[in-house]
């Protein structure tokens, strides 16, 4: 689908599996330019081609043949629900303020009718999401893990297939694990010896991660914590009613967030 707007920008929305090599490379190059990263095609193929759930929808915005904007609706299912998570949005500085984010979002939402759409926006992008009709699904608050013996009851279990694709095969991030009472916990490092607990996993996969013995752990909760009361810092999970009922009852685990 091609749309033209008054500043002569062309929008194309297509499935990731339909991308030719040139489009993949241009996507990666634009992302690297905007975010000052050094990702390769390996990253794109892992995230969008080898995805265990299937194809994602990606919007490409062109100005006279030059790729100037990208927005992906990443296939990342929740339970048995066909689901997409918007991410990897980038627009060249020269073309910002032209409504490219909004137009790309509307086009992708039209393509994903009947699917569950959810996201983890930061404070800067949250107002834009709410303006487009997104609803707050829940707030997430960080809390220190004071009793590691209670971790099992406070964490989600990460399915083997998802664990392998999403975490063991990631070409851009390293993950860690902590063991307690025979259970293995996947960790995301936040600097020095501080880690976020993402979930529990099958300890047969321990060797794919780096073990830590005495970490300072933080986990997520939906209840306000002392950290929030002091720093006024919380995460927001939003969802979009894209033609299905009961989206407010779908539980979204934190480990599904693109930024981990």
C-alpha positions in Angstrom: 0.0 0.0 0.0 1.4 3.4 -1.0 0.1 6.7 0.3 1.3 10.2 -0.7 1.1 13.2 1.6 1.6 16.9 1.0 5.3 16.8 1.6 5.6 14.0 -1.0 6.5 11.2 1.3 5.7 7.6 0.2 4.7 5.0 2.8 5.0 1.3 2.1 3.9 -1.3 4.6 5.0 -4.9 4.0 5.7 -8.2 5.8 9.2 -8.7 6.9 9.4 -12.0 5.0 8.8 -9.9 1.8 11.9 -7.8 2.3 14.7 -8.0 -0.3 18.3 -7.7 0.9 18.5 -4.0 -0.2 15.5 -3.1 2.0 16.9 -5.0 4.9 20.2 -3.2 4.7 18.5 0.2 4.3 16.4 -0.5 7.4 19.5 -1.4 9.4 21.5 1.6 8.1 18.7 4.0 9.0 18.4 2.6 12.5 22.1 2.8 13.0 22.2 6.4 11.8 19.4 7.6 14.1 20.4 5.7 17.2 24.2 5.6 16.7 24.4 1.8 16.9 26.3 -0.6 14.8 23.8 -3.4 14.2 24.2 -5.8 11.2 21.9 -7.8 9.0 22.3 -10.6 11.6 20.2 -8.5 14.0 17.4 -7.9 11.4 17.3 -11.5 10.4 17.2 -12.8 14.0 14.4 -10.4 15.0 12.3 -10.3 11.9 13.1 -13.3 9.7 13.8 -16.1 12.2 11.0 -15.0 14.5 9.3 -18.1 15.9 5.8 -16.5 15.6 6.0 -15.4 11.9 6.2 -12.2 9.9 6.1 -8.7 11.3 4.7 -5.6 9.6 7.2 -2.9 8.8 6.4 0.6 7.4 9.0 2.2 5.2 8.8 6.0 4.5 10.6 7.4 1.5 11.3 10.9 0.2 12.2 10.8 -3.5 13.5 7.3 -3.2 15.5 7.8 0.0 14.4 5.9 3.1 13.8 8.5 5.8 11.6 6.7 8.3 10.9 3.2 9.6 8.4 1.8 12.1 8.0 -1.9 12.8 5.1 -3.8 14.3 7.1 -6.7 15.7 5.4 -10.1 15.9 5.7 -11.0 19.6 2.7 -13.1 20.6 1.1 -13.1 24.0 -0.1 -16.6 25.1 -2.2 -17.8 22.2 -3.1 -14.3 20.9 -1.7 -13.1 17.6 0.2 -10.0 18.8 2.4 -7.2 17.6 4.6 -4.8 19.5 5.6 -1.5 17.8 9.3 -0.9 18.0 12.4 0.1 16.0 10.9 3.5 15.0 13.4 5.9 13.5 13.1 9.1 11.4 15.9 11.1 10.0 16.4 14.4 11.9 15.7 16.3 8.7 12.2 14.8 8.4 10.9 15.0 11.9 7.8 16.9 12.8 6.1 15.9 9.5 3.7 13.4 11.1 5.6 10.3 9.9 5.2 8.5 13.3 1.5 9.0 13.2 1.0 8.1 9.6 3.2 5.0 9.9 1.3 3.9 13.1 -2.1 4.2 11.4 -1.0 2.3 8.4 0.5 -0.6 10.5 -2.6 -0.7 12.7 -4.8 -1.0 9.6 -2.7 -4.0 8.5 -2.9 -5.7 11.8 -6.6 -5.5 12.4 -7.8 -8.4 14.6 -4.5 -8.7 16.4 -3.6 -7.7 20.0 -1.3 -4.7 19.9 0.7 -3.7 23.0 3.8 -1.6 23.8 6.1 -0.4 26.5 6.4 3.4 25.7 8.7 5.7 27.5 7.4 9.0 29.0 8.3 10.9 25.8 6.3 8.7 23.5 3.4 7.8 25.9 1.3 11.0 25.1 1.6 10.2 21.3 0.3 6.7 21.9 -2.6 7.9 24.1 -3.5 10.5 21.5 -3.9 7.7 18.9 -6.3 5.8 21.1 -4.0 3.5 23.1 -5.1 2.5 26.6 -3.0 2.0 29.7 -2.9 -1.8 30.4 -0.9 -1.5 33.6 1.9 0.3 35.4 5.1 -1.5 36.4 7.2 -0.6 39.4 10.7 -1.7 40.3 11.3 -3.2 43.7 14.4 -4.6 45.3 14.4 -8.4 45.8 14.8 -8.7 49.6 14.0 -12.4 49.8 15.4 -14.4 47.0 13.6 -17.5 48.3 10.4 -15.9 47.2 11.5 -15.3 43.6 9.7 -18.4 42.2 6.3 -17.2 43.3 7.0 -13.7 42.0 8.3 -14.4 38.5 6.9 -15.6 35.2 8.1 -18.8 33.5 9.7 -18.2 30.0 8.8 -20.9 27.5 11.7 -22.9 26.1 11.1 -22.0 22.4 10.8 -18.3 23.2 13.9 -18.4 25.5 16.0 -19.9 22.8 15.0 -17.5 20.0 14.6 -14.3 22.0 17.5 -14.6 24.5 20.0 -17.3 23.7 20.3 -16.2 20.0 20.2 -12.5 20.4 23.2 -11.0 18.5 23.1 -7.7 20.3 22.8 -8.4 24.1 24.2 -10.6 26.7 22.0 -12.1 29.4 22.8 -13.5 32.8 21.3 -16.0 35.3 21.1 -16.6 39.0 20.2 -19.9 40.6 18.3 -20.4 43.9 16.8 -23.6 45.2 17.2 -25.4 41.9 15.5 -22.6 39.9 17.2 -20.5 37.2 16.3 -16.9 36.8 17.1 -14.9 33.6 18.7 -11.5 34.4 19.3 -8.3 32.5 22.3 -6.3 33.7 21.7 -2.6 34.5 25.3 -1.8 35.4 27.9 -3.2 37.8 26.2 -5.8 40.0 22.6 -4.7 39.5 20.2 -6.9 37.6 16.6 -7.0 36.6 14.8 -10.3 37.0 13.1 -11.2 33.7 11.7 -14.6 34.6 12.4 -18.2 35.4 13.6 -20.7 32.8 14.5 -24.3 32.2 17.9 -24.8 33.8 18.9 -27.1 30.9 19.7 -23.8 29.1 22.0 -22.4 31.9 25.1 -22.7 29.7 23.8 -20.1 27.2 24.0 -17.4 29.8 26.5 -15.9 32.2 26.2 -17.0 35.8 26.3 -14.5 38.7 26.5 -15.6 42.3 25.8 -12.5 44.4 23.7 -10.1 42.4 21.7 -7.2 43.6 18.3 -8.0 42.1 15.2 -5.9 41.2 11.9 -7.3 40.0 8.7 -5.8 38.6 5.4 -5.4 40.4 2.1 -3.7 39.7 2.0 -2.2 43.2 3.5 1.1 43.9 6.9 0.8 45.6 9.1 3.1 47.7 11.4 3.6 44.7 8.5 5.1 42.7 7.5 7.3 45.6 11.0 8.7 45.9 12.0 8.9 42.2 8.5 9.1 40.5 9.8 6.5 38.1 7.6 3.7 36.7 7.0 1.8 33.5 3.8 1.9 31.5 2.3 -0.9 29.4 -0.3 0.1 26.8 -2.5 -1.8 24.5 -4.7 -0.9 21.5 -8.2 -2.2 20.7 -7.6 -3.3 17.2 -10.8 -5.2 16.6 -10.7 -7.9 19.4 -12.5 -8.0 22.7 -11.1 -8.4 26.2 -7.7 -6.9 25.6 -7.7 -5.4 29.1 -7.7 -8.9 30.5 -4.6 -10.1 28.6 -1.6 -10.4 30.9 1.6 -8.9 29.4 4.9 -10.2 31.0 7.7 -7.8 31.4 10.2 -10.0 29.5 8.2 -9.4 26.3 9.5 -5.8 26.2 11.6 -5.1 23.1 14.1 -3.1 25.1 15.4 -6.1 27.1 
